Amino acid sequence: MSALPRAPYVLLLGLLWASLPPASPRSSCRLRIPPHDQVARVARFVAHQCDWASMATISTHKPVVGQPFSNAFSVSDGPEGSGTGVPYMYLTRMEISVQDLEVNPQASLSMSLAQTDYCRQQGFDPQSPLCAHIILSGSVLQVNGTEADFAKKSLFSRHPEMIDWPSDHNWFFCKFNITQVWVLDYFGGVKTVTPEEYFQASLHRKHH
């Protein structure tokens, strides 16, 4: 069989490479999770790395009125590398879980490094405590003014599709007001962190 010209193959490979989406900084390199004895830092780390969360509300919808109801939501605690620890959300009252929140704003928010490449690269099952995950207890509050501006920057920078979501859905910005933090990142059971400890923890390692 005669050899085919090399140039078309080089061109084709170049076009295929150019069409690939850019790799996320979090998927293109190994994450360096804080030591498991620095529980508050681990919680802040997980909250910043995760782009979505499972939020459980108390249902107001038949036939499960009064029962826990879990739903997935996009979140952001700040632009890449600038996490505040506060999960922000972009919501509409057309959404079933938001209708629950209008009756009872209490909720829990669960985030796991299973949604990043970390656990897969380490060979950790999503349910393993080594695949760090956190559960936040608290309530969902609408934000306005400068905090809404920051929420918009935080969310739209990490979820650019939101910019084009239909305006007739009357979207608004909210934050998850944290009252308790639960952390599973190692053997020995769940660990708790107060909001004060959580927000005082540094997202980045301090150099001496």
N, C-alpha and C positions, 0 to 999 in steps of 0.2 A: 504494500500500500504506500502510495507516495506521501511524503510529509506535507502537511498543510502549512500555509504561510503563518508565521509567528505573530505578525502585527495584529490581525483581527482578534486573536486570543488575548493579547495584551490589552487591546482596547476594550474587549468585553469584560475582562477582569476589572479594569479601571472603572467602567460604568457600574458594575455590580458593587464594588467597594464604595463608590460615591453615593449609591442609593441606600446604603445601610444607615440606620438612625445612629446618632452619636451615643456613645456609651455613657451611662450615668457614672459620675465619680464614685458612687457607692457600689456599683456593680463591676467596675473595671479594676478595683484594687481591694485587697483584704481589709475589712474593718478591724479596727483595734479597740475592742471593748474595754472599758475601765475594769480594774480588779474587782472581783465579786464582793470583797469586803468594803468597797466604797459604794454602798447601796444607792445612795441618793444620786451619785454621778452616773451609775448604771441606768437609773430611771430616766435621767435627763438625756442620756445618750440614746436610749431606745425611742423616747418621744421625738427626738430630732431626726432620727434615721427613718422613721416610718412615715409613709405618705398617705396611709389610710388606717382606719381603725374600725373595730366592731363596736357599735354603741347599742347598749341595752336600755330600753325604756320600759315603763309600765304601760301595757297596751290599753287603749281606750276603744278598741275595735272588736266587734263580735266576730267569731265566737270565743275570743281569747281575752276578754276584758279582765284587767287586773293581773294578767300573767306577764312575765318577762318577754320582751320582744326585741330581738337583736337584728341589726341592720348595718350595712357597710357604708362608711362615709369617708370622703377625702378630707385629710387634715394637714395642717402645717403649723409648726410652732415658730416659724421664722424662715427667712431665706436661707439657702444652703450655707452652713457654717456659722450662722448667726441665730441659733435657737434661743428662745426665751423660756421654754418649758410650758408655755400656755398653748394648748391646741386650739387653733382657730378652724371654723367651718363656714361654708357658704351654703345657706339653706333657703328653702322655699316652703311656705305653708301648704303647698300642694302635696308635700311628701308625707307619707303615712306616719313615720316616726316623729316628725315635727309636730303633727297634730297631737300625738301623745304628750309631747313636751309642753304644749300650750295648756294642757290640763295639769300636768305634773312635771316640772322642769328637772326633777331628780333623774340621774342616769349614771351609768358606768361606761367607761371607755377602755377597750382592751387593744393593746398594740404589741406586736411580736417581731423580733428580728427574723422570723421565718419568712417574712415578706421581702427581705433583702437576700443577698447571696451568702451571708455569713453562715447560717446554719447548714446550708447545703455544702458549702466548702469544708466545714468542720465535720460533716457527717452526723449532725445532730437532728433527731426527729423533732418536728414542730412542738410535740407535747413534752419533750425532754426539758427539764429545768435548765439545762445548759444552753438551750436555745432561748435566750433571755426574752422575757415578756413582762409587761406591766399591766396592771388594772388600775384605772383612776376612778375614784368615787367623787361625785359632786353634782353639779347642775349646769345646764346650758343657758347662757345669758346672751342677749343681743348686745352688740357693741355699736357705738356711734362715734362721730367726730374723729379725732386723731387716732384713736384705737382702731376704728373701722378702716382708716387709711392704711394702718400698719397691717391689719388682717388681710386687706386686699393685696398688698405687696407680697405678703408671706404666701398666700394661697396662689395667686396668679403666677408667681415666679416658679412655683413647683407644679402647678396644674394649669398650664397655659390654655387648655381647652375651655376652661371656665369662662374665659373672656367672651366666647361666642355662644354661651348658653342663652336660650331665649329670654328676652327681657320681659315678656309678658308673664313670666313666672314670679316676678317680684322678689328676686333674690335679696338676701340680707346676710350680714356677717354676724357670727356668734363666736363666743369663746366657751371653753369648758372650764368652769370655775371649780378648781380642785379642792376637795376637803380631806382626802386621804389617798395615799399611794401604796399600792401593793406590788411587790417585786418578786419574781421568780427567775433566778439566774444561776442557781447552784443547788446542790443537794442540801437537805436539812429543813425544807419547808419554806413557806412564804415569809417574806420580810416586809415590814411596814415602814413607811417614811412619812413624816408629817409634811404638810405643805411648806412650812418654814424651812425644814431641812432640804426639801426638794429644790426650792428656788434659790437657796443659798449655795447649792452645789455648783461647781464650775463645770461647764460643758467640755472645756478643754483642759488638758493636763497643765498644771502650773509648774513652771521651771524655776528652780532656785539658783 
